[in-house]
Amino acid sequence: MRDFSWTYFSMTGDVDAYLLYKEIARSEMGEGEELADAGTNRTEAALHSTLSSS
């Protein structure tokens, strides 16, 4: 499912597909790595907010 969501995102630019990809990737990581990914989460939220308001 992770590969599919990445492929779909790369072909369409669909933000929801990217967020699904990141959610799956996070669920596969350990908790320590999840804390290191906190900055990316804020960036994704800003990106999603910006694109949703367009």
ModelCIF file with pLDDT and N, C-alpha, C, O atoms, coordinates in Angstrom:
data_MODEL
#
_entry.id   MODEL 
#
_entity.id                         1 
_entity.type                       polymer 
_entity.pdbx_number_of_molecules   1 
#
_entity_poly.entity_id                      1 
_entity_poly.type                           'polypeptide(L)' 
_entity_poly.nstd_linkage                   no 
_entity_poly.nstd_monomer                   no 
_entity_poly.pdbx_seq_one_letter_code       MRDFSWTYFSMTGDVDAYLLYKEIARSEMGEGEELADAGTNRTEAALHSTLSSS 
_entity_poly.pdbx_seq_one_letter_code_can   MRDFSWTYFSMTGDVDAYLLYKEIARSEMGEGEELADAGTNRTEAALHSTLSSS 
_entity_poly.pdbx_strand_id                 A 
#
loop_
_entity_poly_seq.entity_id 
_entity_poly_seq.num 
_entity_poly_seq.mon_id 
_entity_poly_seq.hetero 
1 1  MET n 
1 2  ARG n 
1 3  ASP n 
1 4  PHE n 
1 5  SER n 
1 6  TRP n 
1 7  THR n 
1 8  TYR n 
1 9  PHE n 
1 10 SER n 
1 11 MET n 
1 12 THR n 
1 13 GLY n 
1 14 ASP n 
1 15 VAL n 
1 16 ASP n 
1 17 ALA n 
1 18 TYR n 
1 19 LEU n 
1 20 LEU n 
1 21 TYR n 
1 22 LYS n 
1 23 GLU n 
1 24 ILE n 
1 25 ALA n 
1 26 ARG n 
1 27 SER n 
1 28 GLU n 
1 29 MET n 
1 30 GLY n 
1 31 GLU n 
1 32 GLY n 
1 33 GLU n 
1 34 GLU n 
1 35 LEU n 
1 36 ALA n 
1 37 ASP n 
1 38 ALA n 
1 39 GLY n 
1 40 THR n 
1 41 ASN n 
1 42 ARG n 
1 43 THR n 
1 44 GLU n 
1 45 ALA n 
1 46 ALA n 
1 47 LEU n 
1 48 HIS n 
1 49 SER n 
1 50 THR n 
1 51 LEU n 
1 52 SER n 
1 53 SER n 
1 54 SER n 
#
_struct_asym.id          A 
_struct_asym.entity_id   1 
#
loop_
_ma_qa_metric.id 
_ma_qa_metric.mode 
_ma_qa_metric.name 
_ma_qa_metric.software_group_id 
_ma_qa_metric.type 
1 global pLDDT . pLDDT 
2 local  pLDDT . pLDDT 
#
_ma_qa_metric_global.metric_id      1 
_ma_qa_metric_global.metric_value   77.57 
_ma_qa_metric_global.model_id       1 
_ma_qa_metric_global.ordinal_id     1 
#
loop_
_ma_qa_metric_local.label_asym_id 
_ma_qa_metric_local.label_comp_id 
_ma_qa_metric_local.label_seq_id 
_ma_qa_metric_local.metric_id 
_ma_qa_metric_local.metric_value 
_ma_qa_metric_local.model_id 
_ma_qa_metric_local.ordinal_id 
A MET 1  2 86.00 1 1  
A ARG 2  2 87.00 1 2  
A ASP 3  2 91.00 1 3  
A PHE 4  2 93.00 1 4  
A SER 5  2 93.00 1 5  
A TRP 6  2 93.00 1 6  
A THR 7  2 95.00 1 7  
A TYR 8  2 95.00 1 8  
A PHE 9  2 95.00 1 9  
A SER 10 2 95.00 1 10 
A MET 11 2 96.00 1 11 
A THR 12 2 96.00 1 12 
A GLY 13 2 95.00 1 13 
A ASP 14 2 95.00 1 14 
A VAL 15 2 95.00 1 15 
A ASP 16 2 95.00 1 16 
A ALA 17 2 95.00 1 17 
A TYR 18 2 95.00 1 18 
A LEU 19 2 95.00 1 19 
A LEU 20 2 94.00 1 20 
A TYR 21 2 94.00 1 21 
A LYS 22 2 94.00 1 22 
A GLU 23 2 93.00 1 23 
A ILE 24 2 92.00 1 24 
A ALA 25 2 91.00 1 25 
A ARG 26 2 91.00 1 26 
A SER 27 2 90.00 1 27 
A GLU 28 2 86.00 1 28 
A MET 29 2 83.00 1 29 
A GLY 30 2 63.00 1 30 
A GLU 31 2 51.00 1 31 
A GLY 32 2 49.00 1 32 
A GLU 33 2 54.00 1 33 
A GLU 34 2 50.00 1 34 
A LEU 35 2 50.00 1 35 
A ALA 36 2 54.00 1 36 
A ASP 37 2 55.00 1 37 
A ALA 38 2 53.00 1 38 
A GLY 39 2 54.00 1 39 
A THR 40 2 59.00 1 40 
A ASN 41 2 62.00 1 41 
A ARG 42 2 63.00 1 42 
A THR 43 2 63.00 1 43 
A GLU 44 2 70.00 1 44 
A ALA 45 2 67.00 1 45 
A ALA 46 2 63.00 1 46 
A LEU 47 2 66.00 1 47 
A HIS 48 2 67.00 1 48 
A SER 49 2 67.00 1 49 
A THR 50 2 64.00 1 50 
A LEU 51 2 69.00 1 51 
A SER 52 2 70.00 1 52 
A SER 53 2 63.00 1 53 
A SER 54 2 55.00 1 54 
#
loop_
_atom_site.group_PDB 
_atom_site.id 
_atom_site.type_symbol 
_atom_site.label_atom_id 
_atom_site.label_alt_id 
_atom_site.label_comp_id 
_atom_site.label_asym_id 
_atom_site.label_entity_id 
_atom_site.label_seq_id 
_atom_site.pdbx_PDB_ins_code 
_atom_site.Cartn_x 
_atom_site.Cartn_y 
_atom_site.Cartn_z 
_atom_site.occupancy 
_atom_site.B_iso_or_equiv 
_atom_site.pdbx_formal_charge 
_atom_site.auth_seq_id 
_atom_site.auth_comp_id 
_atom_site.auth_asym_id 
_atom_site.auth_atom_id 
_atom_site.pdbx_PDB_model_num 
ATOM 1   N N  . MET A 1 1  ? 0.822  -1.192 0.000   1.00 86.00 ? 1  MET A N  1 
ATOM 2   C CA . MET A 1 1  ? 0.000  0.000  0.000   1.00 86.00 ? 1  MET A CA 1 
ATOM 3   C C  . MET A 1 1  ? 0.872  1.264  0.000   1.00 86.00 ? 1  MET A C  1 
ATOM 4   O O  . MET A 1 1  ? 0.533  2.263  -0.633  1.00 86.00 ? 1  MET A O  1 
ATOM 5   N N  . ARG A 1 2  ? 1.994  1.202  0.716   1.00 87.00 ? 2  ARG A N  1 
ATOM 6   C CA . ARG A 1 2  ? 2.876  2.366  0.764   1.00 87.00 ? 2  ARG A CA 1 
ATOM 7   C C  . ARG A 1 2  ? 3.425  2.677  -0.626  1.00 87.00 ? 2  ARG A C  1 
ATOM 8   O O  . ARG A 1 2  ? 3.448  3.838  -1.035  1.00 87.00 ? 2  ARG A O  1 
ATOM 9   N N  . ASP A 1 3  ? 3.862  1.660  -1.350  1.00 91.00 ? 3  ASP A N  1 
ATOM 10  C CA . ASP A 1 3  ? 4.391  1.877  -2.703  1.00 91.00 ? 3  ASP A CA 1 
ATOM 11  C C  . ASP A 1 3  ? 3.321  2.427  -3.635  1.00 91.00 ? 3  ASP A C  1 
ATOM 12  O O  . ASP A 1 3  ? 3.596  3.299  -4.459  1.00 91.00 ? 3  ASP A O  1 
ATOM 13  N N  . PHE A 1 4  ? 2.104  1.914  -3.504  1.00 93.00 ? 4  PHE A N  1 
ATOM 14  C CA . PHE A 1 4  ? 1.020  2.404  -4.346  1.00 93.00 ? 4  PHE A CA 1 
ATOM 15  C C  . PHE A 1 4  ? 0.740  3.881  -4.079  1.00 93.00 ? 4  PHE A C  1 
ATOM 16  O O  . PHE A 1 4  ? 0.597  4.669  -5.013  1.00 93.00 ? 4  PHE A O  1 
ATOM 17  N N  . SER A 1 5  ? 0.663  4.255  -2.788  1.00 93.00 ? 5  SER A N  1 
ATOM 18  C CA . SER A 1 5  ? 0.352  5.650  -2.478  1.00 93.00 ? 5  SER A CA 1 
ATOM 19  C C  . SER A 1 5  ? 1.470  6.582  -2.958  1.00 93.00 ? 5  SER A C  1 
ATOM 20  O O  . SER A 1 5  ? 1.196  7.701  -3.393  1.00 93.00 ? 5  SER A O  1 
ATOM 21  N N  . TRP A 1 6  ? 2.727  6.130  -2.884  1.00 93.00 ? 6  TRP A N  1 
ATOM 22  C CA . TRP A 1 6  ? 3.829  6.964  -3.392  1.00 93.00 ? 6  TRP A CA 1 
ATOM 23  C C  . TRP A 1 6  ? 3.748  7.094  -4.910  1.00 93.00 ? 6  TRP A C  1 
ATOM 24  O O  . TRP A 1 6  ? 3.913  8.187  -5.452  1.00 93.00 ? 6  TRP A O  1 
ATOM 25  N N  . THR A 1 7  ? 3.495  5.986  -5.589  1.00 95.00 ? 7  THR A N  1 
ATOM 26  C CA . THR A 1 7  ? 3.394  6.020  -7.048  1.00 95.00 ? 7  THR A CA 1 
ATOM 27  C C  . THR A 1 7  ? 2.253  6.928  -7.490  1.00 95.00 ? 7  THR A C  1 
ATOM 28  O O  . THR A 1 7  ? 2.407  7.729  -8.412  1.00 95.00 ? 7  THR A O  1 
ATOM 29  N N  . TYR A 1 8  ? 1.106  6.796  -6.824  1.00 95.00 ? 8  TYR A N  1 
ATOM 30  C CA . TYR A 1 8  ? -0.051 7.633  -7.144  1.00 95.00 ? 8  TYR A CA 1 
ATOM 31  C C  . TYR A 1 8  ? 0.276  9.109  -6.912  1.00 95.00 ? 8  TYR A C  1 
ATOM 32  O O  . TYR A 1 8  ? -0.049 9.956  -7.744  1.00 95.00 ? 8  TYR A O  1 
ATOM 33  N N  . PHE A 1 9  ? 0.920  9.416  -5.781  1.00 95.00 ? 9  PHE A N  1 
ATOM 34  C CA . PHE A 1 9  ? 1.309  10.794 -5.497  1.00 95.00 ? 9  PHE A CA 1 
ATOM 35  C C  . PHE A 1 9  ? 2.268  11.324 -6.551  1.00 95.00 ? 9  PHE A C  1 
ATOM 36  O O  . PHE A 1 9  ? 2.092  12.437 -7.047  1.00 95.00 ? 9  PHE A O  1 
ATOM 37  N N  . SER A 1 10 ? 3.279  10.540 -6.897  1.00 95.00 ? 10 SER A N  1 
ATOM 38  C CA . SER A 1 10 ? 4.277  11.021 -7.856  1.00 95.00 ? 10 SER A CA 1 
ATOM 39  C C  . SER A 1 10 ? 3.684  11.239 -9.246  1.00 95.00 ? 10 SER A C  1 
ATOM 40  O O  . SER A 1 10 ? 4.173  12.072 -10.010 1.00 95.00 ? 10 SER A O  1 
ATOM 41  N N  . MET A 1 11 ? 2.640  10.498 -9.569  1.00 96.00 ? 11 MET A N  1 
ATOM 42  C CA . MET A 1 11 ? 2.002  10.662 -10.886 1.00 96.00 ? 11 MET A CA 1 
ATOM 43  C C  . MET A 1 11 ? 0.974  11.797 -10.901 1.00 96.00 ? 11 MET A C  1 
ATOM 44  O O  . MET A 1 11 ? 0.778  12.447 -11.929 1.00 96.00 ? 11 MET A O  1 
ATOM 45  N N  . THR A 1 12 ? 0.319  12.035 -9.761  1.00 96.00 ? 12 THR A N  1 
ATOM 46  C CA . THR A 1 12 ? -0.782 12.997 -9.743  1.00 96.00 ? 12 THR A CA 1 
ATOM 47  C C  . THR A 1 12 ? -0.504 14.257 -8.934  1.00 96.00 ? 12 THR A C  1 
ATOM 48  O O  . THR A 1 12 ? -1.113 15.299 -9.177  1.00 96.00 ? 12 THR A O  1 
ATOM 49  N N  . GLY A 1 13 ? 0.411  14.167 -7.975  1.00 95.00 ? 13 GLY A N  1 
ATOM 50  C CA . GLY A 1 13 ? 0.652  15.292 -7.089  1.00 95.00 ? 13 GLY A CA 1 
ATOM 51  C C  . GLY A 1 13 ? -0.425 15.433 -6.021  1.00 95.00 ? 13 GLY A C  1 
ATOM 52  O O  . GLY A 1 13 ? -0.513 16.470 -5.364  1.00 95.00 ? 13 GLY A O  1 
ATOM 53  N N  . ASP A 1 14 ? -1.240 14.405 -5.842  1.00 95.00 ? 14 ASP A N  1 
ATOM 54  C CA . ASP A 1 14 ? -2.331 14.429 -4.867  1.00 95.00 ? 14 ASP A CA 1 
ATOM 55  C C  . ASP A 1 14 ? -1.776 14.431 -3.447  1.00 95.00 ? 14 ASP A C  1 
ATOM 56  O O  . ASP A 1 14 ? -1.094 13.490 -3.040  1.00 95.00 ? 14 ASP A O  1 
ATOM 57  N N  . VAL A 1 15 ? -2.068 15.488 -2.696  1.00 95.00 ? 15 VAL A N  1 
ATOM 58  C CA . VAL A 1 15 ? -1.529 15.645 -1.353  1.00 95.00 ? 15 VAL A CA 1 
ATOM 59  C C  . VAL A 1 15 ? -2.044 14.550 -0.427  1.00 95.00 ? 15 VAL A C  1 
ATOM 60  O O  . VAL A 1 15 ? -1.293 14.064 0.418   1.00 95.00 ? 15 VAL A O  1 
ATOM 61  N N  . ASP A 1 16 ? -3.286 14.156 -0.563  1.00 95.00 ? 16 ASP A N  1 
ATOM 62  C CA . ASP A 1 16 ? -3.832 13.105 0.296   1.00 95.00 ? 16 ASP A CA 1 
ATOM 63  C C  . ASP A 1 16 ? -3.089 11.785 0.102   1.00 95.00 ? 16 ASP A C  1 
ATOM 64  O O  . ASP A 1 16 ? -2.904 11.038 1.064   1.00 95.00 ? 16 ASP A O  1 
ATOM 65  N N  . ALA A 1 17 ? -2.667 11.491 -1.108  1.00 95.00 ? 17 ALA A N  1 
ATOM 66  C CA . ALA A 1 17 ? -1.891 10.274 -1.357  1.00 95.00 ? 17 ALA A CA 1 
ATOM 67  C C  . ALA A 1 17 ? -0.540 10.369 -0.649  1.00 95.00 ? 17 ALA A C  1 
ATOM 68  O O  . ALA A 1 17 ? -0.051 9.379  -0.105  1.00 95.00 ? 17 ALA A O  1 
ATOM 69  N N  . TYR A 1 18 ? 0.065  11.565 -0.656  1.00 95.00 ? 18 TYR A N  1 
ATOM 70  C CA . TYR A 1 18 ? 1.336  11.756 0.046   1.00 95.00 ? 18 TYR A CA 1 
ATOM 71  C C  . TYR A 1 18 ? 1.156  11.588 1.554   1.00 95.00 ? 18 TYR A C  1 
ATOM 72  O O  . TYR A 1 18 ? 1.974  10.952 2.218   1.00 95.00 ? 18 TYR A O  1 
ATOM 73  N N  . LEU A 1 19 ? 0.081  12.163 2.085   1.00 95.00 ? 19 LEU A N  1 
ATOM 74  C CA . LEU A 1 19 ? -0.164 12.043 3.517   1.00 95.00 ? 19 LEU A CA 1 
ATOM 75  C C  . LEU A 1 19 ? -0.427 10.597 3.905   1.00 95.00 ? 19 LEU A C  1 
ATOM 76  O O  . LEU A 1 19 ? -0.006 10.163 4.977   1.00 95.00 ? 19 LEU A O  1 
ATOM 77  N N  . LEU A 1 20 ? -1.111 9.847  3.060   1.00 94.00 ? 20 LEU A N  1 
ATOM 78  C CA . LEU A 1 20 ? -1.319 8.422  3.314   1.00 94.00 ? 20 LEU A CA 1 
ATOM 79  C C  . LEU A 1 20 ? 0.019  7.689  3.318   1.00 94.00 ? 20 LEU A C  1 
ATOM 80  O O  . LEU A 1 20 ? 0.273  6.851  4.182   1.00 94.00 ? 20 LEU A O  1 
ATOM 81  N N  . TYR A 1 21 ? 0.873  8.011  2.344   1.00 94.00 ? 21 TYR A N  1 
ATOM 82  C CA . TYR A 1 21 ? 2.205  7.412  2.281   1.00 94.00 ? 21 TYR A CA 1 
ATOM 83  C C  . TYR A 1 21 ? 2.976  7.671  3.570   1.00 94.00 ? 21 TYR A C  1 
ATOM 84  O O  . TYR A 1 21 ? 3.568  6.752  4.135   1.00 94.00 ? 21 TYR A O  1 
ATOM 85  N N  . LYS A 1 22 ? 2.973  8.926  4.039   1.00 94.00 ? 22 LYS A N  1 
ATOM 86  C CA . LYS A 1 22 ? 3.703  9.268  5.256   1.00 94.00 ? 22 LYS A CA 1 
ATOM 87  C C  . LYS A 1 22 ? 3.096  8.585  6.476   1.00 94.00 ? 22 LYS A C  1 
ATOM 88  O O  . LYS A 1 22 ? 3.828  8.163  7.371   1.00 94.00 ? 22 LYS A O  1 
ATOM 89  N N  . GLU A 1 23 ? 1.777  8.471  6.526   1.00 93.00 ? 23 GLU A N  1 
ATOM 90  C CA . GLU A 1 23 ? 1.134  7.802  7.650   1.00 93.00 ? 23 GLU A CA 1 
ATOM 91  C C  . GLU A 1 23 ? 1.539  6.338  7.718   1.00 93.00 ? 23 GLU A C  1 
ATOM 92  O O  . GLU A 1 23 ? 1.818  5.816  8.797   1.00 93.00 ? 23 GLU A O  1 
ATOM 93  N N  . ILE A 1 24 ? 1.571  5.687  6.584   1.00 92.00 ? 24 ILE A N  1 
ATOM 94  C CA . ILE A 1 24 ? 1.986  4.281  6.538   1.00 92.00 ? 24 ILE A CA 1 
ATOM 95  C C  . ILE A 1 24 ? 3.453  4.158  6.930   1.00 92.00 ? 24 ILE A C  1 
ATOM 96  O O  . ILE A 1 24 ? 3.821  3.263  7.691   1.00 92.00 ? 24 ILE A O  1 
ATOM 97  N N  . ALA A 1 25 ? 4.287  5.050  6.418   1.00 91.00 ? 25 ALA A N  1 
ATOM 98  C CA . ALA A 1 25 ? 5.715  5.023  6.748   1.00 91.00 ? 25 ALA A CA 1 
ATOM 99  C C  . ALA A 1 25 ? 5.926  5.221  8.246   1.00 91.00 ? 25 ALA A C  1 
ATOM 100 O O  . ALA A 1 25 ? 6.757  4.545  8.851   1.00 91.00 ? 25 ALA A O  1 
ATOM 101 N N  . ARG A 1 26 ? 5.174  6.149  8.847   1.00 91.00 ? 26 ARG A N  1 
ATOM 102 C CA . ARG A 1 26 ? 5.288  6.385  10.291  1.00 91.00 ? 26 ARG A CA 1 
ATOM 103 C C  . ARG A 1 26 ? 4.869  5.160  11.088  1.00 91.00 ? 26 ARG A C  1 
ATOM 104 O O  . ARG A 1 26 ? 5.482  4.841  12.107  1.00 91.00 ? 26 ARG A O  1 
ATOM 105 N N  . SER A 1 27 ? 3.834  4.476  10.631  1.00 90.00 ? 27 SER A N  1 
ATOM 106 C CA . SER A 1 27 ? 3.374  3.295  11.364  1.00 90.00 ? 27 SER A CA 1 
ATOM 107 C C  . SER A 1 27 ? 4.398  2.169  11.302  1.00 90.00 ? 27 SER A C  1 
ATOM 108 O O  . SER A 1 27 ? 4.406  1.290  12.163  1.00 90.00 ? 27 SER A O  1 
ATOM 109 N N  . GLU A 1 28 ? 5.259  2.191  10.292  1.00 86.00 ? 28 GLU A N  1 
ATOM 110 C CA . GLU A 1 28 ? 6.302  1.176  10.164  1.00 86.00 ? 28 GLU A CA 1 
ATOM 111 C C  . GLU A 1 28 ? 7.550  1.527  10.975  1.00 86.00 ? 28 GLU A C  1 
ATOM 112 O O  . GLU A 1 28 ? 8.401  0.667  11.203  1.00 86.00 ? 28 GLU A O  1 
ATOM 113 N N  . MET A 1 29 ? 7.667  2.792  11.416  1.00 83.00 ? 29 MET A N  1 
ATOM 114 C CA . MET A 1 29 ? 8.833  3.236  12.186  1.00 83.00 ? 29 MET A CA 1 
ATOM 115 C C  . MET A 1 29 ? 8.658  2.953  13.673  1.00 83.00 ? 29 MET A C  1 
ATOM 116 O O  . MET A 1 29 ? 7.556  2.695  14.158  1.00 83.00 ? 29 MET A O  1 
ATOM 117 N N  . GLY A 1 30 ? 9.770  3.010  14.367  1.00 63.00 ? 30 GLY A N  1 
ATOM 118 C CA . GLY A 1 30 ? 9.730  2.944  15.824  1.00 63.00 ? 30 GLY A CA 1 
ATOM 119 C C  . GLY A 1 30 ? 9.400  4.311  16.393  1.00 63.00 ? 30 GLY A C  1 
ATOM 120 O O  . GLY A 1 30 ? 9.402  5.301  15.662  1.00 63.00 ? 30 GLY A O  1 
ATOM 121 N N  . GLU A 1 31 ? 9.120  4.381  17.675  1.00 51.00 ? 31 GLU A N  1 
ATOM 122 C CA . GLU A 1 31 ? 8.742  5.641  18.299  1.00 51.00 ? 31 GLU A CA 1 
ATOM 123 C C  . GLU A 1 31 ? 9.876  6.662  18.295  1.00 51.00 ? 31 GLU A C  1 
ATOM 124 O O  . GLU A 1 31 ? 9.612  7.856  18.146  1.00 51.00 ? 31 GLU A O  1 
ATOM 125 N N  . GLY A 1 32 ? 11.113 6.239  18.451  1.00 49.00 ? 32 GLY A N  1 
ATOM 126 C CA . GLY A 1 32 ? 12.242 7.166  18.448  1.00 49.00 ? 32 GLY A CA 1 
ATOM 127 C C  . GLY A 1 32 ? 12.375 7.893  17.130  1.00 49.00 ? 32 GLY A C  1 
ATOM 128 O O  . GLY A 1 32 ? 12.646 9.093  17.103  1.00 49.00 ? 32 GLY A O  1 
ATOM 129 N N  . GLU A 1 33 ? 12.190 7.183  16.051  1.00 54.00 ? 33 GLU A N  1 
ATOM 130 C CA . GLU A 1 33 ? 12.263 7.809  14.743  1.00 54.00 ? 33 GLU A CA 1 
ATOM 131 C C  . GLU A 1 33 ? 11.075 8.731  14.517  1.00 54.00 ? 33 GLU A C  1 
ATOM 132 O O  . GLU A 1 33 ? 11.191 9.728  13.805  1.00 54.00 ? 33 GLU A O  1 
ATOM 133 N N  . GLU A 1 34 ? 9.943  8.409  15.112  1.00 50.00 ? 34 GLU A N  1 
ATOM 134 C CA . GLU A 1 34 ? 8.755  9.238  14.965  1.00 50.00 ? 34 GLU A CA 1 
ATOM 135 C C  . GLU A 1 34 ? 8.986  10.622 15.570  1.00 50.00 ? 34 GLU A C  1 
ATOM 136 O O  . GLU A 1 34 ? 8.517  11.620 15.024  1.00 50.00 ? 34 GLU A O  1 
ATOM 137 N N  . LEU A 1 35 ? 9.708  10.691 16.695  1.00 50.00 ? 35 LEU A N  1 
ATOM 138 C CA . LEU A 1 35 ? 10.014 11.976 17.299  1.00 50.00 ? 35 LEU A CA 1 
ATOM 139 C C  . LEU A 1 35 ? 10.918 12.803 16.396  1.00 50.00 ? 35 LEU A C  1 
ATOM 140 O O  . LEU A 1 35 ? 10.750 14.019 16.309  1.00 50.00 ? 35 LEU A O  1 
ATOM 141 N N  . ALA A 1 36 ? 11.856 12.179 15.734  1.00 54.00 ? 36 ALA A N  1 
ATOM 142 C CA . ALA A 1 36 ? 12.749 12.884 14.822  1.00 54.00 ? 36 ALA A CA 1 
ATOM 143 C C  . ALA A 1 36 ? 11.989 13.416 13.611  1.00 54.00 ? 36 ALA A C  1 
ATOM 144 O O  . ALA A 1 36 ? 12.438 14.361 12.962  1.00 54.00 ? 36 ALA A O  1 
ATOM 145 N N  . ASP A 1 37 ? 10.853 12.820 13.306  1.00 55.00 ? 37 ASP A N  1 
ATOM 146 C CA . ASP A 1 37 ? 10.055 13.193 12.145  1.00 55.00 ? 37 ASP A CA 1 
ATOM 147 C C  . ASP A 1 37 ? 9.059  14.311 12.460  1.00 55.00 ? 37 ASP A C  1 
ATOM 148 O O  . ASP A 1 37 ? 8.269  14.680 11.592  1.00 55.00 ? 37 ASP A O  1 
ATOM 149 N N  . ALA A 1 38 ? 9.075  14.855 13.670  1.00 53.00 ? 38 ALA A N  1 
ATOM 150 C CA . ALA A 1 38 ? 8.090  15.853 14.086  1.00 53.00 ? 38 ALA A CA 1 
ATOM 151 C C  . ALA A 1 38 ? 8.140  17.105 13.219  1.00 53.00 ? 38 ALA A C  1 
ATOM 152 O O  . ALA A 1 38 ? 7.094  17.678 12.914  1.00 53.00 ? 38 ALA A O  1 
ATOM 153 N N  . GLY A 1 39 ? 9.324  17.540 12.819  1.00 54.00 ? 39 GLY A N  1 
ATOM 154 C CA . GLY A 1 39 ? 9.437  18.719 11.954  1.00 54.00 ? 39 GLY A CA 1 
ATOM 155 C C  . GLY A 1 39 ? 8.786  18.491 10.613  1.00 54.00 ? 39 GLY A C  1 
ATOM 156 O O  . GLY A 1 39 ? 8.170  19.405 10.065  1.00 54.00 ? 39 GLY A O  1 
ATOM 157 N N  . THR A 1 40 ? 8.905  17.299 10.071  1.00 59.00 ? 40 THR A N  1 
ATOM 158 C CA . THR A 1 40 ? 8.274  16.955 8.808   1.00 59.00 ? 40 THR A CA 1 
ATOM 159 C C  . THR A 1 40 ? 6.764  17.003 8.941   1.00 59.00 ? 40 THR A C  1 
ATOM 160 O O  . THR A 1 40 ? 6.076  17.431 8.014   1.00 59.00 ? 40 THR A O  1 
ATOM 161 N N  . ASN A 1 41 ? 6.239  16.574 10.074  1.00 62.00 ? 41 ASN A N  1 
ATOM 162 C CA . ASN A 1 41 ? 4.797  16.592 10.292  1.00 62.00 ? 41 ASN A CA 1 
ATOM 163 C C  . ASN A 1 41 ? 4.235  18.002 10.208  1.00 62.00 ? 41 ASN A C  1 
ATOM 164 O O  . ASN A 1 41 ? 3.173  18.214 9.623   1.00 62.00 ? 41 ASN A O  1 
ATOM 165 N N  . ARG A 1 42 ? 4.945  18.973 10.792  1.00 63.00 ? 42 ARG A N  1 
ATOM 166 C CA . ARG A 1 42 ? 4.479  20.367 10.729  1.00 63.00 ? 42 ARG A CA 1 
ATOM 167 C C  . ARG A 1 42 ? 4.526  20.871 9.294   1.00 63.00 ? 42 ARG A C  1 
ATOM 168 O O  . ARG A 1 42 ? 3.626  21.591 8.862   1.00 63.00 ? 42 ARG A O  1 
ATOM 169 N N  . THR A 1 43 ? 5.559  20.502 8.553   1.00 63.00 ? 43 THR A N  1 
ATOM 170 C CA . THR A 1 43 ? 5.664  20.915 7.162   1.00 63.00 ? 43 THR A CA 1 
ATOM 171 C C  . THR A 1 43 ? 4.531  20.327 6.338   1.00 63.00 ? 43 THR A C  1 
ATOM 172 O O  . THR A 1 43 ? 3.946  21.026 5.511   1.00 63.00 ? 43 THR A O  1 
ATOM 173 N N  . GLU A 1 44 ? 4.210  19.063 6.547   1.00 70.00 ? 44 GLU A N  1 
ATOM 174 C CA . GLU A 1 44 ? 3.114  18.419 5.830   1.00 70.00 ? 44 GLU A CA 1 
ATOM 175 C C  . GLU A 1 44 ? 1.790  19.088 6.148   1.00 70.00 ? 44 GLU A C  1 
ATOM 176 O O  . GLU A 1 44 ? 0.972  19.296 5.252   1.00 70.00 ? 44 GLU A O  1 
ATOM 177 N N  . ALA A 1 45 ? 1.568  19.426 7.402   1.00 67.00 ? 45 ALA A N  1 
ATOM 178 C CA . ALA A 1 45 ? 0.322  20.078 7.788   1.00 67.00 ? 45 ALA A CA 1 
ATOM 179 C C  . ALA A 1 45 ? 0.186  21.432 7.104   1.00 67.00 ? 45 ALA A C  1 
ATOM 180 O O  . ALA A 1 45 ? -0.895 21.792 6.639   1.00 67.00 ? 45 ALA A O  1 
ATOM 181 N N  . ALA A 1 46 ? 1.280  22.177 7.044   1.00 63.00 ? 46 ALA A N  1 
ATOM 182 C CA . ALA A 1 46 ? 1.263  23.481 6.369   1.00 63.00 ? 46 ALA A CA 1 
ATOM 183 C C  . ALA A 1 46 ? 0.999  23.304 4.876   1.00 63.00 ? 46 ALA A C  1 
ATOM 184 O O  . ALA A 1 46 ? 0.231  24.064 4.286   1.00 63.00 ? 46 ALA A O  1 
ATOM 185 N N  . LEU A 1 47 ? 1.629  22.309 4.268   1.00 66.00 ? 47 LEU A N  1 
ATOM 186 C CA . LEU A 1 47 ? 1.427  22.034 2.849   1.00 66.00 ? 47 LEU A CA 1 
ATOM 187 C C  . LEU A 1 47 ? -0.020 21.656 2.581   1.00 66.00 ? 47 LEU A C  1 
ATOM 188 O O  . LEU A 1 47 ? -0.630 22.150 1.634   1.00 66.00 ? 47 LEU A O  1 
ATOM 189 N N  . HIS A 1 48 ? -0.562 20.790 3.403   1.00 67.00 ? 48 HIS A N  1 
ATOM 190 C CA . HIS A 1 48 ? -1.942 20.349 3.222   1.00 67.00 ? 48 HIS A CA 1 
ATOM 191 C C  . HIS A 1 48 ? -2.901 21.528 3.378   1.00 67.00 ? 48 HIS A C  1 
ATOM 192 O O  . HIS A 1 48 ? -3.848 21.672 2.605   1.00 67.00 ? 48 HIS A O  1 
ATOM 193 N N  . SER A 1 49 ? -2.649 22.368 4.380   1.00 67.00 ? 49 SER A N  1 
ATOM 194 C CA . SER A 1 49 ? -3.492 23.539 4.619   1.00 67.00 ? 49 SER A CA 1 
ATOM 195 C C  . SER A 1 49 ? -3.438 24.498 3.445   1.00 67.00 ? 49 SER A C  1 
ATOM 196 O O  . SER A 1 49 ? -4.469 25.015 3.016   1.00 67.00 ? 49 SER A O  1 
ATOM 197 N N  . THR A 1 50 ? -2.251 24.736 2.925   1.00 64.00 ? 50 THR A N  1 
ATOM 198 C CA . THR A 1 50 ? -2.076 25.647 1.798   1.00 64.00 ? 50 THR A CA 1 
ATOM 199 C C  . THR A 1 50 ? -2.789 25.129 0.559   1.00 64.00 ? 50 THR A C  1 
ATOM 200 O O  . THR A 1 50 ? -3.490 25.886 -0.113  1.00 64.00 ? 50 THR A O  1 
ATOM 201 N N  . LEU A 1 51 ? -2.623 23.870 0.256   1.00 69.00 ? 51 LEU A N  1 
ATOM 202 C CA . LEU A 1 51 ? -3.228 23.305 -0.946  1.00 69.00 ? 51 LEU A CA 1 
ATOM 203 C C  . LEU A 1 51 ? -4.737 23.146 -0.811  1.00 69.00 ? 51 LEU A C  1 
ATOM 204 O O  . LEU A 1 51 ? -5.457 23.228 -1.806  1.00 69.00 ? 51 LEU A O  1 
ATOM 205 N N  . SER A 1 52 ? -5.219 22.921 0.393   1.00 70.00 ? 52 SER A N  1 
ATOM 206 C CA . SER A 1 52 ? -6.657 22.772 0.614   1.00 70.00 ? 52 SER A CA 1 
ATOM 207 C C  . SER A 1 52 ? -7.373 24.101 0.434   1.00 70.00 ? 52 SER A C  1 
ATOM 208 O O  . SER A 1 52 ? -8.523 24.139 -0.005  1.00 70.00 ? 52 SER A O  1 
ATOM 209 N N  . SER A 1 53 ? -6.700 25.177 0.769   1.00 63.00 ? 53 SER A N  1 
ATOM 210 C CA . SER A 1 53 ? -7.334 26.501 0.661   1.00 63.00 ? 53 SER A CA 1 
ATOM 211 C C  . SER A 1 53 ? -7.288 27.050 -0.756  1.00 63.00 ? 53 SER A C  1 
ATOM 212 O O  . SER A 1 53 ? -7.909 28.075 -1.037  1.00 63.00 ? 53 SER A O  1 
ATOM 213 N N  . SER A 1 54 ? -6.573 26.398 -1.641  1.00 55.00 ? 54 SER A N  1 
ATOM 214 C CA . SER A 1 54 ? -6.457 26.861 -3.038  1.00 55.00 ? 54 SER A CA 1 
ATOM 215 C C  . SER A 1 54 ? -7.700 26.583 -3.829  1.00 55.00 ? 54 SER A C  1 
ATOM 216 O O  . SER A 1 54 ? -7.764 26.910 -5.014  1.00 55.00 ? 54 SER A O  1 
#
